[in-house]
């Protein structure tokens, strides 16, 4: 996942790589937000969650905190798993 790439880049002290990965993650979240059907009963909650996720990622471009990114990554995985149960 893109957030894993940001975490790995941060550990390598690769600021440009981290910024690229976070920018990609923010773009993916924007695409997810746009893809929520207007009649989806969870739309308001999903828009709120994804908006907060995008804000979190945007804040971490300059001030990265690995723990917060791991928590966000896990939250996003949980939401996607719930949306597509196997």
DRENLO-182341 format. One line per field, with one value per residue: residue in one letter; x, z, y of N, C-alpha, C, O, CB in turn. Coordinates in steps of 0.1 Angstrom, whole numbers. Glycine has a CB too. Layout:
code: (a|...);
n.xx: (X|...);
n.zz: (Z|...);
n.yy: (Y|...);
ca.xx: (X|...);
ca.zz: (Z|...);
ca.yy: (Y|...);
c.xx: (X|...);
c.zz: (Z|...);
c.yy: (Y|...);
o.xx: (X|...);
o.zz: (Z|...);
o.yy: (Y|...);
cb.xx: (X|...);
cb.zz: (Z|...);
cb.yy: (Y|...);
END
This chain:
code: (x|x|x|x|x|x|x|x|x|x|x|x|x|x|x|x|x|x|x|x|x|x|x|x|x|x|x|x|x|x|x|x|x|x|x|x|x|x|x|x|x|x|x|x|x|x|x|x|x|x|x|x|x|x|x|x|x|x|x|x|x|x|x|x|x|x|x|x|x|x|x|x|x|x|x|x|x|x|x|x|x|x|x|x|x|x);
n.xx: (8|3|8|25|48|54|61|83|100|104|118|142|150|143|130|118|108|90|72|62|49|30|15|5|-11|-30|-42|-54|-73|-89|-100|-114|-133|-148|-159|-180|-213|-241|-265|-257|-261|-242|-227|-224|-209|-186|-176|-168|-149|-130|-123|-111|-90|-75|-68|-52|-31|-22|-12|10|29|48|54|61|47|52|37|11|6|7|-16|-36|-33|-41|-68|-78|-75|-93|-118|-119|-118|-143|-160|-156|-161|-148);
n.zz: (0|-5|18|32|16|21|48|47|31|49|69|56|54|32|20|-3|-16|4|4|-22|-20|-1|-14|-35|-20|-10|-33|-41|-20|-25|-50|-40|-24|-44|-57|-42|-41|-45|-34|-14|18|37|29|41|64|53|37|56|71|51|44|67|68|45|53|74|61|45|65|74|54|58|85|96|112|121|136|136|108|105|120|106|81|89|97|72|58|73|67|39|38|51|32|11|18|20);
n.yy: (-12|23|39|23|25|52|51|34|49|71|59|55|80|94|120|130|107|99|121|118|93|99|119|104|87|105|113|89|86|107|99|76|89|103|82|72|62|83|75|58|46|49|70|97|92|78|98|117|102|96|122|131|113|121|147|141|128|149|166|152|153|173|170|141|112|81|63|73|71|44|36|49|36|10|15|23|-1|-18|-5|-9|-37|-43|-33|-50|-79|-112);
ca.xx: (0|11|13|37|59|58|68|96|108|107|129|154|152|140|120|111|100|79|63|56|40|18|8|-3|-22|-40|-50|-62|-84|-98|-107|-124|-144|-156|-166|-191|-226|-249|-275|-251|-265|-230|-220|-219|-198|-175|-170|-162|-137|-120|-118|-102|-78|-68|-62|-41|-20|-16|-4|22|39|59|57|57|47|50|26|-2|4|3|-30|-44|-32|-49|-82|-82|-76|-105|-129|-119|-122|-157|-167|-154|-159|-146);
ca.zz: (0|-6|31|36|9|28|61|43|27|60|76|48|54|18|21|-16|-17|14|-1|-34|-16|6|-24|-42|-11|-9|-46|-40|-11|-33|-59|-33|-21|-56|-61|-33|-47|-38|-26|-4|32|45|22|50|73|45|33|68|74|41|45|79|63|36|61|82|52|42|76|76|44|64|99|95|124|116|144|130|95|106|125|94|72|95|96|58|55|79|59|26|41|54|19|2|25|12);
ca.yy: (0|36|44|15|31|64|47|29|61|79|52|57|94|98|129|131|94|100|131|112|83|106|126|94|82|115|112|77|88|116|90|68|99|106|70|68|65|93|68|49|51|52|81|108|87|76|111|123|94|98|136|131|106|130|158|134|126|162|171|144|156|181|165|127|104|67|56|78|66|29|36|53|25|-1|19|22|-16|-22|0|-16|-51|-43|-30|-62|-92|-125);
c.xx: (9|16|25|50|64|65|82|106|113|119|142|158|151|128|111|103|88|68|55|46|28|9|-1|-14|-33|-49|-59|-75|-94|-106|-118|-136|-153|-164|-177|-204|-234|-260|-270|-255|-253|-222|-215|-208|-185|-168|-162|-149|-126|-115|-108|-89|-69|-61|-50|-28|-13|-8|9|32|51|63|52|57|43|38|12|-5|1|-11|-39|-45|-42|-64|-87|-84|-89|-117|-130|-123|-137|-165|-166|-151|-157|-153);
c.zz: (0|7|36|29|16|41|58|39|39|68|69|48|40|18|8|-19|-8|9|-13|-30|-9|-4|-32|-33|-10|-22|-46|-31|-18|-43|-52|-29|-32|-60|-52|-39|-39|-30|-16|10|41|40|32|59|65|41|45|71|64|41|56|75|54|43|69|73|48|53|78|64|50|78|100|109|120|123|139|117|95|111|113|84|76|94|81|53|60|71|46|28|43|41|10|10|16|18);
c.yy: (12|41|36|21|44|61|42|40|69|72|53|71|100|107|130|119|94|109|125|102|89|113|116|89|92|115|100|79|98|108|81|77|101|94|65|72|74|87|59|54|55|64|92|104|84|89|118|115|96|112|137|124|115|141|153|133|139|168|164|146|163|175|150|120|90|61|60|72|51|28|39|42|13|3|18|7|-21|-18|-8|-31|-53|-41|-42|-75|-104|-136);
o.xx: (20|27|33|61|76|75|91|117|124|128|153|169|158|117|99|91|78|56|43|34|16|-3|-13|-25|-45|-61|-70|-86|-106|-118|-129|-147|-166|-174|-183|-206|-234|-264|-278|-252|-255|-211|-203|-198|-174|-155|-152|-138|-115|-103|-98|-78|-57|-50|-40|-17|-1|2|18|43|62|75|41|67|31|30|4|-16|-7|-18|-49|-55|-49|-72|-98|-93|-96|-127|-141|-130|-143|-176|-175|-140|-164|-152);
o.zz: (4|8|43|35|17|44|64|43|39|73|76|42|36|16|8|-23|-12|9|-15|-35|-11|-3|-35|-37|-10|-21|-51|-34|-17|-44|-57|-30|-31|-67|-55|-42|-27|-19|-9|13|50|45|32|60|70|41|43|74|68|38|55|79|56|40|71|77|48|50|84|65|47|81|103|116|117|117|137|113|87|106|112|79|68|91|79|46|54|69|42|19|39|39|1|9|6|12);
o.yy: (12|46|41|21|47|68|46|40|74|79|53|75|110|102|131|120|90|106|127|102|84|113|118|86|88|117|100|74|96|110|80|73|101|95|55|84|73|92|52|66|62|68|96|111|87|89|123|122|99|115|144|129|115|145|159|136|140|175|170|140|160|176|148|121|88|54|52|69|46|19|32|38|8|-6|13|4|-29|-26|-12|-36|-62|-47|-44|-80|-105|-147);
cb.xx: (-10|2|1|35|55|45|60|95|101|95|125|152|166|138|125|121|109|84|70|66|47|24|17|7|-16|-34|-40|-54|-79|-90|-97|-117|-139|-147|-156|-189|-233|-256|-285|-236|-274|-221|-228|-231|-203|-178|-180|-171|-141|-126|-130|-108|-82|-77|-73|-45|-24|-28|-12|19|33|54|51|66|37|63|27|-2|17|13|-32|-39|-18|-45|-83|-72|-64|-106|-128|-106|-114|-160|-161|-143|-170|-131);
cb.zz: (12|-13|42|32|-5|31|68|32|17|69|77|34|60|8|25|-28|-14|28|-5|-43|-6|17|-34|-46|3|-8|-57|-35|2|-40|-67|-20|-15|-67|-62|-18|-49|-48|-36|-6|39|46|12|58|80|33|28|80|74|27|47|91|56|25|71|88|39|38|89|77|32|66|110|85|135|119|158|130|87|117|136|88|70|109|100|49|60|93|57|19|52|64|13|-8|35|12);
cb.yy: (0|46|43|0|34|72|36|18|69|81|37|51|98|85|143|133|83|104|144|106|73|116|133|82|80|129|111|65|95|127|81|63|112|111|59|74|51|103|61|48|41|40|87|113|74|67|121|122|79|94|145|125|93|136|164|121|118|171|170|130|164|196|174|120|110|59|60|93|68|23|45|66|20|-4|34|29|-24|-17|15|-15|-57|-33|-18|-59|-94|-128);
END
